[in-house]
Amino acid sequence: MMMRVLMLVAGVLTITLAAAPAYAGQICQRDDATPRPLPGSLVPEVEQVFGLHNADPAWVERSTVVRCMDGKLLACNAGANLPCGKANTALMLPAGVDWCKQNPNSDFIPAYITGHDSAEQWRCNNGAPAITGKPAPVDAGGYLSDYWKPLE
């Protein structure tokens, strides 16, 4: 009986994981980088790819989006404030002006000022926002590539 249950579970897992390439083929025929809701059938694969093994499957489905790039299906799980939208690649930070006036030589400007979607890292230099370090990588679709993972 136990062997039969294991075979059934393995069969369901195989069918579920096989859904990703089929779904990718359906929505990635056109190279549309617009994020879309995660289909429920892909929740197990997203759990595995993002290491969300103990997460509520309904939460995984609600907090994850998928998009296409170069014919491949990519997923982003917003999780703890991760930006799944387009990256902000601005080289000026008007929101940081007041903060830097109060913290003129701070080594960083917090994300609640810069926005979680900023590709740049910011600091204050003599009371003005300044870029520090290299920007986070942005893919050809304009998204922060560190947060998007392939499902195929």
C-alpha positions in Angstrom: 0.0 0.0 0.0 2.8 2.5 0.9 4.6 1.7 -2.4 1.4 2.5 -4.3 1.0 5.8 -2.5 4.6 6.8 -3.3 4.1 5.8 -6.9 1.0 8.0 -7.0 2.7 10.9 -5.4 5.7 10.6 -7.8 3.3 10.5 -10.7 1.5 13.7 -9.6 4.8 15.4 -9.0 6.0 14.5 -12.5 2.8 15.7 -14.1 2.9 19.0 -12.1 6.6 19.7 -13.0 5.9 18.9 -16.6 3.4 21.7 -16.7 6.0 24.4 -16.7 7.5 23.8 -20.2 4.0 23.3 -21.6 2.8 26.6 -20.0 5.9 28.3 -21.2 5.2 27.3 -24.7 1.7 28.6 -24.5 2.5 32.1 -23.1 6.0 32.6 -24.4 5.1 32.2 -28.1 5.2 36.0 -28.2 8.1 37.7 -26.3 5.9 39.6 -23.9 7.7 40.6 -20.7 4.5 41.7 -19.0 4.3 39.9 -15.6 1.2 37.7 -15.2 -0.3 35.8 -12.3 1.3 32.5 -11.5 -0.9 29.6 -12.6 -1.7 27.3 -9.7 -0.3 24.3 -11.5 3.2 25.9 -11.2 3.2 26.4 -7.4 5.2 23.2 -6.7 7.9 24.3 -9.1 8.1 27.8 -7.7 8.3 26.4 -4.2 11.3 24.3 -5.3 13.1 27.0 -7.3 12.7 29.7 -4.6 13.1 27.3 -1.6 9.6 28.0 -0.3 9.2 24.4 1.0 7.1 25.3 4.1 5.1 28.2 2.6 1.4 28.2 2.2 0.7 27.2 -1.5 -2.1 29.9 -1.7 0.4 32.5 -0.6 3.0 31.3 -3.1 0.4 31.6 -5.9 -0.6 35.1 -4.8 2.9 36.5 -4.3 4.5 35.1 -7.5 4.3 36.4 -11.1 5.6 35.0 -14.3 6.8 36.6 -17.6 8.6 35.6 -20.7 12.0 36.5 -22.0 13.7 35.0 -25.0 11.0 32.3 -25.1 11.6 31.2 -21.5 9.3 31.4 -18.6 10.6 33.3 -15.6 9.1 33.7 -12.1 9.5 36.3 -9.4 8.3 35.8 -5.8 7.7 39.2 -4.1 8.2 37.6 -0.7 9.8 40.2 1.6 9.4 43.3 -0.4 11.3 42.0 -3.5 10.4 44.1 -6.5 9.0 42.1 -9.4 8.1 45.2 -11.4 10.5 47.1 -13.7 13.6 48.4 -12.2 14.1 52.1 -11.5 17.3 53.0 -13.3 17.1 56.7 -12.6 20.5 58.4 -11.9 18.9 61.1 -9.8 17.1 60.6 -6.5 14.9 63.6 -5.7 13.3 61.6 -2.7 16.8 61.5 -1.1 17.4 65.2 -1.0 15.7 65.9 2.3 17.0 62.7 3.9 20.6 63.6 2.9 20.1 67.1 4.3 19.4 65.4 7.7 22.1 62.8 7.2 24.7 64.6 5.1 27.4 61.9 5.0 25.4 58.7 5.5 27.0 55.6 3.8 23.5 54.6 2.6 20.0 55.9 1.9 17.4 53.4 3.1 15.1 51.5 0.7 12.1 53.3 2.0 13.6 56.4 0.5 15.2 55.0 -2.7 12.4 52.5 -3.4 13.0 48.7 -3.4 13.1 48.8 -7.2 16.2 51.1 -7.5 19.0 49.5 -9.5 21.4 51.9 -8.0 22.8 52.0 -4.4 22.7 55.4 -2.9 24.6 57.3 -0.1 24.8 60.9 0.9 27.8 63.0 0.0 27.9 66.4 1.7 24.1 66.5 2.0 23.3 65.3 -1.5 22.3 61.9 -2.9 25.1 60.1 -4.6 25.4 56.8 -6.4 27.8 54.3 -4.8 29.0 51.0 -6.2 27.8 49.2 -9.3 24.1 49.1 -10.2 22.2 45.8 -9.7 21.9 43.9 -13.0 18.9 44.7 -15.1 17.8 42.2 -17.8 16.8 43.1 -21.4 13.1 43.4 -20.2 14.1 46.1 -17.7 13.7 44.0 -14.5 16.2 43.4 -11.7 17.5 40.0 -12.9 18.5 38.8 -9.4 14.9 38.3 -8.5 13.7 36.4 -11.6 14.4 32.7 -12.0 13.7 30.4 -14.9 11.0 27.7 -14.5 12.3 25.5 -17.2 
